[in-house]
Amino acid sequence: MGDYFLPLAMILALIVGIFTGYPVAFLLAGVGVAFCFFGDIPVLFLGTVVSRIFTGTLANWLLLAVPLFIFMGLMLDKSDVARKLLLSLERLFAGMRGGMAISVALLGIVMAASTGIVGASVVLLGVLSLPVMLRQKYDKGLAAGIVCASGTLGILIPPSIMLVLVGDILQISVGDLFMGALIPGLLLGALYIIYILAIAFFFPHKAPAGVADVDDKRPLWFALTCDLLAPVCLIMGVLGSIIAGIATPTEAAAIGAAGTIIMAAAAGKLNYSNLKEVVLETGKTSGMVLFVAIGATCFSVIFKRIGGNSMIEDMVSALSSGPYSTLAVVMILIFILGFFLEWIEISFIVLPLFAPIISALDFGLGLTPAQQLTWFAILVAINLQTSFLTPPFGYALFYLKGIAPPEISMTDICKAIIPFVILQLIGLTLAIIFPSLVMWLPMYLIK
């Protein structure tokens, strides 16, 4: 234990700092610099940290996709596409028990495949659907839970900002990650819908049938076709160009950003006020991601220098007895960290530590080291999706509380997400037991 005093103290300092509410980006960098001195590391070593930041983070062209995907998601939010599609889905499922909740889940899947912005998705789904479900006498826990869970699908279903950053951290193909995440993401959406159907069947009072209060005279098939056309074109333009090898993730992000501008203009929503708001929000969110990446780089380099790598390897070895038990230990640790850290910090700090351990294991799957890392990265992404739902720092809970009616308390929201966290863990377990859920599409298309 004495050999690992400094790494343990560094982790403890980070956790304590997080609970103080100090900005995480500056906290990561500050803890790193402080333990450079506590560990008696030569000050000149910090020059290595600076070099790593400039060459590995600031000069990375792949990270240009991050602000473009953020812009795409925010502009899509302004284009009114989601509202129109939800109204058409409400008409489609009118008179069916749980129909409105199923509409929310389906819209969450479509929005996730169009944008990777969780905050915007949760707020948008909550504003559009929560009042309607409460008027239809839905159980408020079910209503809140499906909004939160469906809104977080954007962090897994491509194009996902998380997968762009994870691909850069692990130095694996972002295109492969996008393809690998598609089936697990859709599987989670299907699990949500199955759960809603089960609730509607066994507890009909919690998910009653509703009447569509929609002023739309178009035939339903025509309305659905028109309202799905724009998002489908956007998805095909972004994901299709990556999967087909026509564009890199950064180029595809630019295509998506341009596409959402055209969609907003066609809907009459492209004005100076909306454009200014989207650009400012894109700058703030991108700056947050970049500063966390810089702080995490400083933290990780110092953590490794004082023996953090060895501590993690010894801890995992002591707690596991084989490849799958090692993977289980890593997944449990990441799940626990999700209660206290954001996915960005976990990705930048934890992945570089665990990736070499996982890539060296033999799971008997016949995968190359790069393919095994792709599988591992998707498992981590599914795991990290729960970090948006688990208190005390589950951001989706706070996003929803900010726009929820007064009768829905934070306690109600926290209770509501429990079944959906369990469903996400079921999805994670299935992806571990059946790796083909992740690897079939990228391996099939690469042949």
Secondary structure as UniProt FT lines:
FT   HELIX           2..4
FT   HELIX           5..19
FT   TURN            20..21
FT   HELIX           24..38
FT   TURN            39..40
FT   HELIX           43..45
FT   HELIX           46..53
FT   HELIX           54..58
FT   HELIX           61..64
FT   HELIX           65..78
FT   TURN            79..80
FT   HELIX           81..92
FT   TURN            93..95
FT   HELIX           99..112
FT   TURN            113..114
FT   HELIX           118..135
FT   TURN            136..137
FT   HELIX           140..151
FT   HELIX           152..155
FT   HELIX           161..170
FT   HELIX           174..202
FT   TURN            204..206
FT   HELIX           220..235
FT   HELIX           236..240
FT   HELIX           241..243
FT   TURN            244..245
FT   HELIX           249..266
FT   TURN            267..268
FT   HELIX           272..305
FT   TURN            306..307
FT   HELIX           308..319
FT   HELIX           323..337
FT   TURN            338..340
FT   HELIX           343..359
FT   HELIX           369..385
FT   HELIX           386..388
FT   TURN            391..392
FT   HELIX           395..403
FT   TURN            406..407
FT   HELIX           410..416
FT   HELIX           418..433
FT   HELIX           436..446
//
